[in-house]
Amino acid sequence: MEQYDKRVDAYIEKSAAFAQPILTHLRNLVHQTSPLINETIKWGFPHFDYKGTVCSMAGFKSHCAFGFWKASLMKDPYQVFEKDAMGTTGRIEKIQDLPDPKILTEYILEALKLNEEGTKVKKTITPKAEIPMPAYFADELNKNPKAKQTFEDFSPSHRREYLEWVTSAKTEATKLKRLATTIEWLTEGKSLNWRYQR
Protein backbone atom coordinates (compact mmCIF):
# COMPACT_ATOMS: atom_id res chain seq x y z
CA MET A 1 0.00 0.00 0.00
CA GLU A 2 1.36 3.42 -0.98
CA GLN A 3 0.90 6.81 0.62
CA TYR A 4 -0.78 7.99 -2.59
CA ASP A 5 -2.84 5.66 -4.78
CA LYS A 6 -3.57 6.50 -8.43
CA ARG A 7 -7.00 4.94 -8.04
CA VAL A 8 -7.87 7.72 -5.59
CA ASP A 9 -6.82 10.29 -8.23
CA ALA A 10 -9.15 8.55 -10.69
CA TYR A 11 -11.96 8.43 -8.11
CA ILE A 12 -11.72 12.18 -7.50
CA GLU A 13 -11.54 12.95 -11.25
CA LYS A 14 -14.70 10.90 -11.89
CA SER A 15 -16.59 12.56 -9.03
CA ALA A 16 -19.13 15.35 -9.56
CA ALA A 17 -17.63 18.83 -10.09
CA PHE A 18 -18.82 20.10 -6.67
CA ALA A 19 -17.27 17.06 -4.95
CA GLN A 20 -13.77 17.30 -6.42
CA PRO A 21 -12.50 20.21 -4.28
CA ILE A 22 -14.04 18.66 -1.14
CA LEU A 23 -12.42 15.27 -1.73
CA THR A 24 -9.08 16.87 -2.65
CA HIS A 25 -9.21 19.02 0.50
CA LEU A 26 -9.93 15.98 2.71
CA ARG A 27 -7.21 13.91 1.06
CA ASN A 28 -4.61 16.66 1.50
CA LEU A 29 -5.62 17.23 5.11
CA VAL A 30 -5.28 13.52 5.97
CA HIS A 31 -1.79 13.34 4.44
CA GLN A 32 -0.70 16.63 6.04
CA THR A 33 -1.79 15.24 9.40
CA SER A 34 0.46 12.18 9.18
CA PRO A 35 2.90 10.80 6.59
CA LEU A 36 2.25 7.34 8.11
CA ILE A 37 -1.20 7.19 6.52
CA ASN A 38 -1.57 5.34 3.22
CA GLU A 39 -4.56 5.42 0.92
CA THR A 40 -6.40 2.71 -0.94
CA ILE A 41 -9.78 1.91 -2.47
CA LYS A 42 -12.05 -0.42 -0.49
CA TRP A 43 -15.69 -1.09 -1.30
CA GLY A 44 -15.37 1.30 -4.23
CA PHE A 45 -14.31 4.46 -2.37
CA PRO A 46 -11.13 5.94 -0.83
CA HIS A 47 -9.94 4.78 2.58
CA PHE A 48 -6.99 6.04 4.61
CA ASP A 49 -5.12 3.36 6.54
CA TYR A 50 -2.45 3.00 9.18
CA LYS A 51 -2.48 -0.31 11.05
CA GLY A 52 -6.12 -0.57 9.98
CA THR A 53 -8.64 1.91 8.60
CA VAL A 54 -8.37 5.42 10.04
CA CYS A 55 -11.01 7.21 7.96
CA SER A 56 -12.70 7.23 4.57
CA MET A 57 -14.37 9.59 2.14
CA ALA A 58 -16.90 9.26 -0.67
CA GLY A 59 -18.53 11.44 -3.28
CA PHE A 60 -22.18 11.05 -4.31
CA LYS A 61 -24.48 12.89 -6.75
CA SER A 62 -25.26 15.79 -4.44
CA HIS A 63 -23.06 15.40 -1.36
CA CYS A 64 -19.86 13.92 0.03
CA ALA A 65 -19.21 11.87 3.16
CA PHE A 66 -16.21 11.62 5.47
CA GLY A 67 -16.05 9.29 8.41
CA PHE A 68 -13.89 7.60 10.99
CA TRP A 69 -13.78 3.82 11.21
CA LYS A 70 -13.63 3.88 15.02
CA ALA A 71 -15.92 6.87 15.57
CA SER A 72 -17.82 4.94 18.27
CA LEU A 73 -14.62 4.89 20.35
CA MET A 74 -13.65 8.52 19.76
CA LYS A 75 -14.32 11.36 22.21
CA ASP A 76 -15.97 13.85 19.78
CA PRO A 77 -15.33 16.94 21.97
CA TYR A 78 -16.57 19.32 19.24
CA GLN A 79 -19.83 17.41 18.63
CA VAL A 80 -18.90 16.75 15.00
CA PHE A 81 -20.36 13.27 14.62
CA GLU A 82 -23.82 12.62 13.22
CA LYS A 83 -25.20 9.18 14.01
CA ASP A 84 -27.54 8.76 11.03
CA ALA A 85 -25.08 9.74 8.30
CA MET A 86 -22.96 7.41 6.15
CA GLY A 87 -19.90 9.46 7.06
CA THR A 88 -19.65 10.35 10.72
CA THR A 89 -19.27 14.06 9.87
CA GLY A 90 -22.66 14.27 8.13
CA ARG A 91 -23.71 15.48 4.70
CA ILE A 92 -21.02 17.62 3.01
CA GLU A 93 -22.09 19.75 0.04
CA LYS A 94 -19.28 22.33 0.21
CA ILE A 95 -15.95 22.65 2.01
CA GLN A 96 -17.55 25.03 4.53
CA ASP A 97 -19.75 22.13 5.76
CA LEU A 98 -16.62 20.46 7.15
CA PRO A 99 -15.32 21.11 10.65
CA ASP A 100 -12.34 23.45 10.91
CA PRO A 101 -9.12 21.79 9.62
CA LYS A 102 -7.57 22.03 13.11
CA ILE A 103 -10.50 20.05 14.54
CA LEU A 104 -10.35 17.43 11.78
CA THR A 105 -6.59 17.11 12.30
CA GLU A 106 -7.18 16.47 16.00
CA TYR A 107 -9.75 13.78 15.17
CA ILE A 108 -7.49 12.13 12.58
CA LEU A 109 -4.67 11.98 15.14
CA GLU A 110 -7.01 10.42 17.72
CA ALA A 111 -8.15 7.78 15.19
CA LEU A 112 -4.50 7.12 14.30
CA LYS A 113 -3.66 6.66 17.99
CA LEU A 114 -6.49 4.13 18.43
CA ASN A 115 -5.02 2.07 15.57
CA GLU A 116 -1.48 2.45 16.93
CA GLU A 117 -2.70 1.08 20.29
CA GLY A 118 -4.51 -1.79 18.57
CA THR A 119 -7.90 -0.76 19.97
CA LYS A 120 -10.73 -2.81 18.46
CA VAL A 121 -14.37 -1.89 17.89
CA LYS A 122 -16.64 -4.28 19.75
CA LYS A 123 -19.38 -5.51 17.47
CA THR A 124 -22.79 -5.91 19.02
CA ILE A 125 -25.21 -7.92 16.95
CA THR A 126 -28.84 -7.20 17.62
CA PRO A 127 -31.07 -9.92 16.25
CA LYS A 128 -33.71 -8.61 13.90
CA ALA A 129 -37.35 -9.12 14.81
CA GLU A 130 -38.99 -11.96 12.97
CA ILE A 131 -41.32 -10.98 10.13
CA PRO A 132 -44.55 -12.98 10.30
CA MET A 133 -45.50 -14.64 7.03
CA PRO A 134 -48.70 -13.11 5.63
CA ALA A 135 -51.46 -15.53 4.58
CA TYR A 136 -51.21 -14.45 0.92
CA PHE A 137 -47.49 -15.31 0.93
CA ALA A 138 -48.12 -18.73 2.51
CA ASP A 139 -50.94 -19.42 0.01
CA GLU A 140 -48.61 -18.78 -2.95
CA LEU A 141 -45.92 -21.02 -1.46
CA ASN A 142 -48.47 -23.80 -0.91
CA LYS A 143 -49.43 -23.62 -4.59
CA ASN A 144 -45.81 -24.25 -5.60
CA PRO A 145 -44.14 -27.12 -3.65
CA LYS A 146 -40.71 -26.49 -5.21
CA ALA A 147 -40.73 -22.80 -4.20
CA LYS A 148 -41.97 -23.74 -0.74
CA GLN A 149 -39.19 -26.30 -0.27
CA THR A 150 -36.52 -23.81 -1.38
CA PHE A 151 -37.94 -21.20 1.00
CA GLU A 152 -37.97 -23.65 3.93
CA ASP A 153 -34.40 -24.79 3.15
CA PHE A 154 -33.09 -21.23 3.16
CA SER A 155 -31.37 -19.71 6.20
CA PRO A 156 -33.53 -17.41 8.38
CA SER A 157 -31.78 -14.35 6.89
CA HIS A 158 -32.62 -15.41 3.30
CA ARG A 159 -36.26 -16.06 4.24
CA ARG A 160 -36.39 -12.70 5.98
CA GLU A 161 -35.05 -10.89 2.88
CA TYR A 162 -37.91 -12.22 0.75
CA LEU A 163 -40.57 -11.53 3.40
CA GLU A 164 -39.27 -8.01 3.97
CA TRP A 165 -39.09 -7.28 0.23
CA VAL A 166 -42.68 -8.39 -0.43
CA THR A 167 -44.29 -6.94 2.69
CA SER A 168 -42.55 -3.56 2.38
CA ALA A 169 -44.16 -2.83 -1.01
CA LYS A 170 -46.04 0.47 -0.91
CA THR A 171 -48.78 -0.47 -3.38
CA GLU A 172 -50.84 -3.60 -3.95
CA ALA A 173 -49.57 -3.83 -7.55
CA THR A 174 -45.94 -3.73 -6.41
CA LYS A 175 -46.64 -6.32 -3.71
CA LEU A 176 -48.21 -8.72 -6.23
CA LYS A 177 -45.37 -8.21 -8.70
CA ARG A 178 -42.75 -8.87 -6.01
CA LEU A 179 -44.64 -11.93 -4.81
CA ALA A 180 -44.74 -13.36 -8.35
CA THR A 181 -40.99 -12.71 -8.75
CA THR A 182 -40.35 -14.32 -5.35
CA ILE A 183 -42.17 -17.52 -6.35
CA GLU A 184 -40.35 -17.60 -9.71
CA TRP A 185 -36.92 -17.17 -8.12
CA LEU A 186 -37.63 -19.64 -5.32
CA THR A 187 -38.70 -22.20 -7.92
CA GLU A 188 -35.29 -21.68 -9.53
CA GLY A 189 -33.58 -22.07 -6.14
CA LYS A 190 -32.45 -18.43 -6.02
CA SER A 191 -32.05 -16.14 -3.03
CA LEU A 192 -33.33 -12.58 -3.31
CA ASN A 193 -29.86 -11.19 -4.03
CA TRP A 194 -28.72 -13.98 -6.36
CA ARG A 195 -27.55 -11.49 -9.00
CA TYR A 196 -24.94 -10.07 -6.63
CA GLN A 197 -23.52 -13.38 -5.44
CA ARG A 198 -20.40 -14.88 -6.98
N, C-alpha and C positions, 0 to 999 in steps of 0.2 A: 504494500500500500504506500502510495506517495503522498507528500504534503499537498500537491496539487494534482488533480485528476482531469484529464482532457474531457472526460464524459460530463463533468460538472460544467465545463465551458460550454459544451454542446447543449446541455440542459438549459442553461441560462439563455443562450442564443435562441433556442426554440420557444422560450417562454413569451407570454404576452408582453407588449411594449411597456406597459405600466409596471410589470413585475421585474423586468431586467435590472433597473437601478436598485430595487429593494434587495433582490437576491445577491447582487454584486456587493452591496453595502454589508450585508450579513456575512458573506463569505470573507470579505476583507477583515471585518471586525474579529471574526473567529481566529483567523491566522495571525492578526496583530496581537491578539491576547496571548497566544502560545504557539511557538514554532514546533511543539511536540505533536500538535493535532494534525492528523492526516484526513484527507477527504476521499469519499468513495460514493458509489451509487448503490443503494439497497432499496428493494421494493419500488424501484423506478424513480426515486428522488434522492437528492444529495444528503449524505450523512457525514458528520465530523466525528472522528474516532481518536481515542487514545486509551488503550487498555480497555476497550469497549466503547460503545456509543456515548458521546458527550451530548450532541444536539443534532438537529436536522432542520432542513428547510424545504419548502415546496411552493411552487407557483401554480395557481389555478386560473380559471377564466376571468374572475373578477377580484381575487384577493390572493394573498400569500399567507403562508403559515411558517412559524418558527417555534421549535419546542425542544425541551430538554428530556432526555431519556429517563432520567431519575428525578423528575420534577416532584414526585410524591415524597422524596426524601430531602428536598431542598427547603431552605428556611423561608424564602420569598418575603424578605423584609419590606420590599417596596410594593407589595400587593400586585405584582405583574401577572401572575398566573390566572388563567380563566379555565375553569374545570370543563366546560362543555365545548371547547374548541379543539380542532385537530392538533394544532400547535398550542403549546401551553401559554403562549403570549397573545392568543386571540387572533382575530381577523385583521390582516394588515393590507391596506389598500394603497398606502403611501408611506414613505420613510418616516414621516412625522407620527405615524401610528405606533412606531416602535418606542420602547423605553429609551432613555438617554444612553448613549454608548458607554458611559462610565458604569451605569447600572448593569447593562448587558455583560460588560467585561467582568464585573464582579460575579455575576451568575455563572458565566462560562468557567471562571476559575473555581467556583464552588463545585460545579459538575465534574470538572477535571480532577479535583481533589478526591471526590467520592470514588472515581474510577481508580485513582492512584492507590487509595486505601483498600480497594477491592470490595467496597460496599455493594451489596446485592439488593435488588428490589424484591420484596416478598410478594409472591403472587397469591391473591386470595380468589378462589373460584367459588362464585355464588351459583348454585344450581338454578337453572331456569325453571319457572313454574310450568307444570305440564299443561298442554293445550288439549282440552277435551275434544274428542272426535265428534263433529256434528253428524246427525242422522243421515243427511243427504250424502255426506262423504262415505259413511259406512255402507249405505245402500249401493253406491256406485262400485265400491270394492267387492261387495257381495255378488254383483252381477258379473264380475270378471275375476275368477279364481286365481289366474296367473298374477294379475296385478296385486290382489290381496296377499298372496304368498310372498311376493317380493317385498311389499310393505311390511309384513310381519317379520320378515327376515332381516330387515334393515335395523341399524343401531337406533337407539332412541333419538339421537341428534338428527339423523336422516329423516326419520318419521316426522319429527318436529318441524323440520324445514318445509316439508310438503304441507303439513297442516297449517303452519303459519302463513305460507304463501297463499293458499286458497282462502283461508278465513279472513285475511287482511284486505281482500279485494273491496274496493269502495262501492262498486256497483254490482248488481245481480248479473249483468252480462259478463263482466270481467270474472266474477266468481265462477260462472258456468264454463267459461273458456279455460280458466286455469284448472278447473276440475277435470275437464276433458283431456287437457295436456298431461295432467298428473296421471290419469289412468293409462294413457298412451305410453308415457315414459316408464311407468311401473311395469307395464306388460313387457316392455323391452329390457327390463332389469336395470333401469337407469335411476341414479339419484337426481335430485333437483339440479344440482350444479355439475352434472356430468360433462358439460362442455368445457369446464375449466380444469378438469382433472387430467393428469397425465397418465 
